[in-house]
């Protein structure tokens, strides 16, 4: 894969003869000086949709060239969720062309809008919505221009297949409508989009554009990049978080075949060579030569709940509804924990960078090119405009893994070797030991039932950090922390927001009149942590759905009926009913060791609805849990790409199955010890369920709801409930390892 040149700018990209670049003019009231008051009150304008609210200029989203070609820009990244296909479908629908016609440019600080991070299942919800409304407005502009050119009223014209046609057969191509024209237009919040009955692209099956290269060994990932004049670099990490470099004999390493340079900056070490394996051999020699001073600074892994309780700095109120308490006939309490867990990217993190003509360009699989640019610029002491970050897919993701750090490594090394493309790839143990983990958590639930078996009081407490140390400053990058200048990480702050952090999905969607949810904030964790897919939602939903089963049993109610009894949201009820029907939910006795589990959540309480039922087979002698049959139903609003929704949900189910049954980071008082797949086991193909059904509950015309992270929490809860149903004993701590299962069952 040849690396593209980096002298492009958005102005240069958009400037060109014959291109329709729809942009905007700043309204007079915005141009007013601070303190000036308009003489006439302005009516409240309708809101712009999706990311248009932050980036209203249509030229940030759409370009039409004189040859009729169409380019769409998104600030979101393709992370394997099918974004490059779904967004093409959305734009093609409103522009009345076929999806393959659309040229799509994803996250790139030189040319795309700044949409922050690709996270929280918000790509289609925010970027897709913006592109849809922008495309609809461009279509209307083209029709209006065609009306002038053809002398036919606009209401008698229609756009189709890249041209505008009239009733008599007269037509004009999109390219002919934009020659020598430059329109300056704000995104119109009142623009009308197409109705479901007229769709030709949305909801239809289209082959994903990113798959062919991935399944044929093509150039699909940043790991595959091989630009001309590229050199290979490997980093040497300290053996533990607090280790300091004492000594390194560089001479023997510099004399090794192919070695070009050693980059040493404080505790940051790297070696650069002409060939990859030369760099690997030199890295190993450097690792053996380096002497470090370590310190025992990690707590007892078996006492993490006590550590979390002891390190709370403040308590935030997530919600407080109704009375503090309510009378009832039965009160239940339970405590749950989650271990620290990895992203576990199959492909170790990598990046390519070049420093040339005082410009740094980095190809990275970061989830946020703009925040990454800020961090890299600060680390290098460069102006942000001199740093360009281009998203390039990586073979592994699901949150803040090592991608940003690899980008920082590559940039720091490339700065020392101007004019050469520098490729950095981590080793497996580096990925396992140094990526930011998903945080450990402690939760406690307490609820009261009335005489009718209804929940009348709910208290829920969680102990966690804020689940986010993503780039935005140099201290978020390993290279920034290790270099001699030593950029410290940003101080952690308690932040309660609608999107949620550690408290994501801590508020149950169920109808309970009296609720208290508190977040006991732990600012600093003993190991490096950040955003893992779903943030706190996975543990919170696991806890809530486990507790809902306990309450249903105490109420003497069927577990699905109990949930429906407490669910007023009709869309929530719908996915539950679909799953119960398709699964064949019943209370018939099952063979010994087999059980049924059910769970539900609306991700973030404002994204996709998902319900799931599954069967578990528990072997008490070995502690092994086998999930045999899974049925789920998901409602994410209008289904743009049903197959992609199914793929995302299937992947989320399997990922959660792995988290729930296998995954936990281990450490002693000095080092993390989970350095490979043997010490950090994950789901194997042999443990994949025999069948996984995903039923898409479509709502044509409804707003898009994020779907990619909807399945993880409910899946964990359903497994927990199936194991309890199979064995009669509940396991409160994640993961459900064979050792833990055997200990709980007394085998």
N, C-alpha and C positions, 0 to 999 in steps of 0.2 A: 504494500500500500504506500504510494508516494504521498508524502505530507504536502498539503496545499501551501501555497505561499501565504504570507501573513501581512502583506502590505495593503490588504483590502480594508476599507472603512465602510460604515453604513452609508455615509454620504456618497462615497465613490460607487458603492454597489447600486444605490438607488438612482444616481444620476445617469442618464443615458437617453439617447434620442428615442422618442416614440414610446416611452414607458408611461403608462397610467399609474402614477403614484398618488394614491389618495391620502392626503395628509390633512392637517387642521390649522385653523387660524385661532389664535388666542382671543377669546371673547373680550370685549372692552371692559367688562366688570372685573376680569382677572387682571387686566393691565393697570387698574387703578392703584395708586400708591397706598401704602399702609396708612390707615387712619381716615382715608376718604370714604364717604358714605354716599351711595347712589341716591339721587333725588327721588326716584320712583322705585318703590319696592318691586322686586322681581318675583314672579310666581315660582313656586317650587317645581323644579324640573324633574321629570322621571329619571330613575337611576339607570346608568349604563350597566350592561350585563357582563358577568364574569370578570375577566382581567381587563376589559375595556375601562372599568372604573379606575384602574391605576394607570393604564396606558391608553388614552382615548384616541390618539392619532391613528387613523386607519393605515397610514403608510408603514406603521410598525408591524402590520399583519399581512398586507396584500400588495402584490405587484403584478401588473399586467403589461407585457411587452408588445411591441408593434408586430411581432410575428404571431401574436395570440397566445403565447406561452404564459402560464400563471405560476407565480411563486408565492407560497404561503410561509410565514415565519411564526414560530412558536418559541417561547422562552423555556419550554419544558423539554425534558430529555427522554429519549427512548431507553427504558430500563428493562426491556423484555416484556413489557405489558401490552405491546402492540400499538403504541402511540403513533408511530409513523404511518400506520394503516388507518386507524380510526380517525385521525385528524384529516387525512386526505378524504375520507368518506364524508365528513362533515362539511368541508369546504366545497367538495364537488357537488354535494346536494344543493347548496344554495347558489352556486355559480353555474349550475346546469351543464356540467361536464362529467366525464367519467373519472373516477379516482386516480387511475394511472397518469392522467394528464397533469395532475398537480405536482409541481416541484416543491418539496418541503424541506425547509432548513430549520433544524432544531438548535437548541441552546448554544449560542456563540456570542461572546461579549461584543464582537465587532458589528453584528448585524441583526440580532434578534432582540425582542423586548425583554426587559428584566422582569421575570416572573418568580424571582427568588429560587426556592428549592422545588425540585420535583419530588414531592412528598405528601403524605397524608391523603392519598387517593384523590388528588384535586386536579389532575391534568385535564380530563374531559370536562369536569365540573366548571373549571375556571378558564383554562386556555381554549378548550373546545367550544365553550359557550361564546367566548370573545370572537373566535374565528368564524363561528357560524353567523353571528350578527353582522360582523364586518363583511363577510362574503355576501350576505343578503343585500347589504347596502351597495356594494360594488355592482351587483347584478342590476339593481334599480338604476344606478348611475349609467351603466351601459345601455340599458333600455331607453333611458331619457335621451342619451346622446344619439342613439339610433333613430329615435323619433324625429330629432332635428335633421339628421342626415337624410332620412328617407321621406320626410314629410308625411309621416303617418302618426296618428295619435298613439301615445304610449300605451294606452289601455288596449290597443289592438295588436300589440307586439308581444312576443314572448322570446325568452332566451332558451336556447337548446343547442347542445353539442358545440359550444364555443362560438356561437353566432346568435344574432337576433333576427328573427324572421317576422314577416307581416302576413296578413290574410291572403294576399295575392301571390305569395311565394317570394316576394322581394326579401333579400337578406343581406346582412353585413357582418363580417367576422369581428370578433372582439378586438383583434389587433388594429383593424381599420378604424375603430372607434376611438382609439387612444393616441393616434399619431399626433405629435406636436401639442399634446394637451397635458396640462398639469392642474389637477383639481385639489383645492385646499378645503377639506371638509372635516368637521368634527364627526365622530361617531354619533349617530342619531339614536337616542334611547327609545324613540317611538317606532323604530324600524320593524316591519312585519316579516316574520320568517314563514317558510312553507309549512303547510299542514300535513299531518301524517299520511293522508290518503293519496298524496301526490309524490311520495318518496320514490326515488330510483336508486339511491345509494345507502342511505341510513337504514340500518336493520337488515341489510342484504349481505350475503356471504361474499367476502373478497379475500383472496390469498394475501397473507401477510408479506409485506415487502422485505422484512428483515430476516425471514427464515431461510431462503435458499443458501446464502453464504454460510449460515451457521451449521447447516446439515450437510454441506458438501466440502467442508474444510476450507472455505474461502476466507477472504479478508473481512472478518465480521467485527473484530474487537480491537481495542487499543493495543492489546497484547500482540496483535497480528501486524502492526504497523512496521514497515521496513523502508523508511525514506532513504534516499541516496545520502552518502557520507555519514550515515548513522554510526554512533559508537554505543557500546553497552556499559551500563553501570550497575553495580550492586552496592547496597548499603550494609554496614555492620552495626547492629543495634547493641545497646548495653544489655547485660544479662538480666536486669531487673529495672523496675521503675526508677529507683533512687540511686542507681549505680553511677559512679564518676570515673572517668578515664584517668588512670594514673600514668601509664606508659605505653608507647607503641614504637617498635623498631620498624621504620618505614623502608629502609634500604633494601632488605630482601624482597619485599613485595614489589617495589619499583623495578627491580631487576627481572621480574618474571616475564615470560614471553607475552607480547601483545599489550602489556600494561602501558597506558598513556599518562595517567595521572592518579594521584591520591588526593582526595578532597577531605581536608580535616578542618573542622570549625567547632571548637569547644569539644563537646561529646558527640558531635556528628561526624561519622566516618563513612567514606565511600571510596570505591575504586572504579576506574574507568579503563576499559580495554577495547581493542579493535573487534574482538569476537566475543560472543556471549559466554561460552564455556571458559574462555580465558578470564573473564570477569568473575565467574563463579569460583574458579580455582583461587584467584587472588583474594576474593572475599573470604574464603575458607582459611587461607593462610593468615590474613589480617585478623580474623576472628581468633585464631589460635595464638597470635602474637600479642594482642591487646590485653592489658592488665587493668582490671576494674576494682574499685572499692565499693562493696555493697553494704546495705544495712537492712536489718530485719524490721520492717515497718508495716507489715500486713497483719490484720487481725485473724483470729481463729475462724476458719471457714465454717465450722460447725456452729458458730455463735453469731452468725450474721443478723438474725432478728434482734438480738440484744444490742449489737453494734448500731443498727438502724435506730432503735429506740433511744440509745444513749447519745446520738449525735444530731438530734432534732434541734434546729435553731429557731423555728417559728411554726405556727400552725395556721393554715389558711382555711377559710370556710368556703367549700366548693358549692354547697347549697344548704339552705335552711328554710324549710317549708313547714307551715303548720306549727303544731305544738311540740315542745321538747319531748313529751312522752304522752302515751295514751293507754287507757285501761284495756286489758285483754285477759284471756284465760291461759295463755301459754307464751313464754318468751324463750327464744333460742339464740345461741351465740356460737360463733366459730372463728378460727384463725387460719389464714392461708399464707403460704410463702412461695416465692419464685426465685430460682437461682439466677446467677449471672449467666447470660447466654450469648453465643457468638452469632455474627452474621454468617460466618462459615462459608465465605465465597469459594466456589470450586476453583476459579482461576485467581491466583494471587494478584494483588493490586499492581498496576503498572501505569506508566505515563511516558510521554515523549515531550521533550522541550528543546527549544533552540533560542539562543540569545544572539541576535544579529542586528546591527545598525541601531543599537541602543533600544531594541524592542525584544521583549520576552513573549514567546508564544508557547502555550502548553496545551497538548491534547490530553484530555483527562476524562475519566468516567465518574467525575464528581456529579452529585445531584444538584449542585448549584454553582453555575459558572461565574455568576457575578459575585457572590460571597467569597468564592475561592480566589477570584482576582484580587479582592480587597486584602485577603490574608497574605497572598503571595507578594503583592506589591509592598505591603508593610514589612514583611520579612526581608525583602531584598532592598528596601529603601528606595523604591522606584515609584514614580507617579502611576496611578492606576491606569491612565490612558496609554501607558507604555507596556501594559501587560494585557495580553489577549488569552482568554481561556476558551477552548473549543471542545464541546462535549463529543466524546467518541465512546461508543458502547464498550462496556467491560464485561467480562465473563464472571459476573457476581455482583450483587448489589444489596437491596433490601434495607436501605438506611445509610447511616454514616459509618461505612466500613473504612478500609484503608485507602480508598481512592484519592481523597484530598491530600492525605499524607504523601502518597506516591507522587502526586503532582508537585507538592512542595519540595520533595527530594529532587525530582528532575529539574525543577527550576533553579534550586541552589547549586546543583552540580553543573548545569548548563551555563550558569553565570561565570563559572570558572573556566569554561571551554568555549569561548565565543565562536560562532560560525559553524558549529557541529550540532547535528541532531543527537540528543542524548536520550537513550531509552533506559528506563529504570523498571525493573520488575522485582517484586519481593519474592523471597523464598517461602515455602509453606510454613515453616516454624515462625517466621516473622509475621506472617498474616495472622496466625493463631495467637501469638503472644502480644502483639502490639495494636491490633485493631481495637476500636472502642466497642465495648460489649453492651448488650442490653442490660439495664440495671436490675439488680436484685430488688425484691419488694416484699413488704409485709402488709397484710390487710386483716382487718377484723370486722365482722358483721354481727349485728344484733337486731332482732326484729320480734314484734309481738303480733300474735293472732287473736282475733276476736272469736266469739262463740260460733260464728258462721264459717270460720276458717279463712277469713280475709285478713290481709296484712294491714294493720292500723298504725304501726310505728316502725320506722327503719332508721338505724344508725349504722354508718359505715365509715371506717377510718383506714387510711392508707399511709404507709411510711415509704418515702421514695425521694429521689431527686427530681429534676425537671426534664430528664431524658433528652437533653439537647446540648451538645458542646460543638456544634457544627462550625465550620469556618465563618469568618467575619473579622477575625483578628489573627495575627501571626501566632499567638499563643495556642490556637486551636490545631496547629500543625506540629507534628513531631519534630520536623527539622527546625522549626522556630523555637521549640522548647529546648532542643539539644544544642543548638549553636551557641557560640560564646556570648553573644548578646543576650541570650536567654529571655525570650518573650514568655511571660507567665500566662497561664490560661485565664480567660475572663472569669471574674467572680460569679458564682451561681446565684440566681435570684428566683424567688418564688413567683411564679407567673400563672395566674388562673385566668383562662380565656375560654371562649366557646370551642376552640379547636381541641383544647386539652393537651396536657403534657403527661406527667406522671398520673394525673387525675383523669386522663381520657377514659370515658365510659364509666367513671366512678358513680355517676348518677344513674340509677336504674330507670329504664323507660316505663316500667310498670307503674300502674296507678296506685300510689300509696299516699294517703292524706298528710302524714307527718314524716318528714325526712330531715336527717342531718348527715351531711357528708363532710369530713374534715381531712385535710392533707397535712400530715406531719412532715415538714420539709427537712430533708437531709441534704445540705449543700454539697458535701464532698463524700465521694465513695472511695473505698480502699483500692479499687482497681479502676482502670480507665474505662469510662462509660459514655455513651451518647445514644443517638436515635437508632433503635432497632424496630423493624416494621411493626407499626401499630402503637408504638410507645407504651404507655401504661394500660392500653385497652386490653391486651391479651390477659394480663394478670387480673385486672379488675373484672372483666367478663367471666373468666374462669371462676373467680371467687363468688360473684353474684349468682351465676347460674348454678354453681354447686350448692349455694345456700338456698336458692329457690327450690331445688329438689328436696332439701332437708325440710323446708317449710311445707311443701306439698305433702310429704310423708306425715308430718306432724298434724296437718289438717285432714288427713285421711282422704286426700284427693288424688285423682289422676294427674300426673306431672304436666301433661299438655293442657288439660282442662284448667289446672290451677293457673298456668301462665295466661291462658286466654281470658280467664276470669278477671285478671288484673291488667289486661291490655285494652285500652280504649282506641288506640291508633288503628284504623281499619287496614292499613297497609302492613302493619306489624302482624295483625291477626291473619291476614291473607297468606303471608309466607309460612306461618305456623301451620295453617290449615292445609296448604299444599303439601308440605313435608309430611304431616301426619297421614294424609291420604296416600301419597306416593310410596311412603315407607310401609304403610299398613300398620300404623301404630295401634297397639292393643296391650292388654294386661294379662294375656295368656301366660301360663308358666313356661319357663325356658329350661333347657337342660342345665345341669350343674356346671357352674363356671361361665355361663353365658349371660349377658345382660344387654339391655337396651338403654341408650342415653339420648337425651334431647336437650337442646339449648337454643337460645335466640339472642340477638342484639341488633340494634340499629347503630352502625359504626359512628362514633362521635356524637350519637343522638341526632345527627342531621345529615348523615350520608346514607349508604345503602342499608337496606333491611336484609337480614339473613337468618334463616332458621336451619337447623340441621338435626338429623337423627342418625344413629349408627348402632351397630352391634359390636360387642367386644367379647372375646374369648380369653379368659384369664386362667393360666396354668399356675395353681398355687404352689406346686412343687418347684418349678423353675423360676417363677415370678414373671414369666413372659406374658405380655398382652398382645393379642392379635386383633386388629380391627378388620372385620370381614366385609361389611356392607355399609355404605354411606349414602344418604339421600339429603340433598340440600335444596333450598329455594332462595333466590336472591331477587330483590327489587331494587334496581339502581336508576329508576326513572325510565326515560326513553332509552331503549337499548340500541345504541349506535351500531355495535358490532357484537351480536350475540355470541359468536364463537369465541371472541376474545374475552367476553365476560365469563363464559364457561371455563376457559383456560385459566384465567386469573383465580377463579374460585377453586378449581381443582388444585392449582398450585398452592393456594393459601391453606387448603385443608391438609395437604401433604406436609407442608412446612410446619403447621401447627402440630400435626401428629408427631413429627420429629422432635419439636420443642418439648412436647408434653411427655413423651415416652423416654427420651434419651439425653437431651442436651443440658449440660451444666459445666461451667468453667471451674476448674480446680486450681487451688494455689496453696502454698505453704506460707510461712511467716516472712518470706523474702521474695519468692518468685511465683509467677504463674506457671503451672506445670502442664497445662493442656496444650502441648506443642504440636500435636498431629492428630490424625483421624482415629488412631488407636486410643489416645487419651481423651479425645472429644468425639465419641461416636455419634453418628447421625443416622437417619432413616436409610435403610438399604432397599433395593428393589424387591428383595424377597419379603419385606414387611409391608409393601404397598397393599392396600385393601383390594379384595377381589373385584369390587365394583364401586365406583364413585359416580353418583348421578347428581347433576346440577340442573335445576329447572329455573329458567329465567322468567320472572313475572314481569312482563313488559307493560309499560305505561306510556304509549305513544303520545307525544306532545308535552309530557311532563318534563320538568327540569332534570338535567343530568345529576346523578348522585355518585360520589366516588365509590368504587367497588373493590379496588385491589387489596385492601386490608380488612375487608368485612368478615372474612371466614375464620381468621386465626383465633379470636377469642371464643366464639361459639363452639368451634371444634374442640378446644381444650376443655370447655365446660361439658360438652357432650361425652367426651371420653371419660372424664371424672365421674359423671353420672352413670355411665354404662358399667364402669368398674364397680361402683357401689352397688348397682343393681345385681351384678353377677356374683359378688362376694359377700354382700351384707356389711362391708366395712368401707368407710370413706378414707381416702388418702388426701391430706390437706396440703401437702408440700410438693412443688414441682421441681424436677421431673419425676415421673412414675417409673423409675429405674427398676430393674429386676430385683436388685438388692432391697430397695424400699418396699416393693410389693411383698416380697417374702417376709420381711420384718413385720409389716402391717398384718399380714395374714397368719403370722406365727408359724410359717412353714420352716 
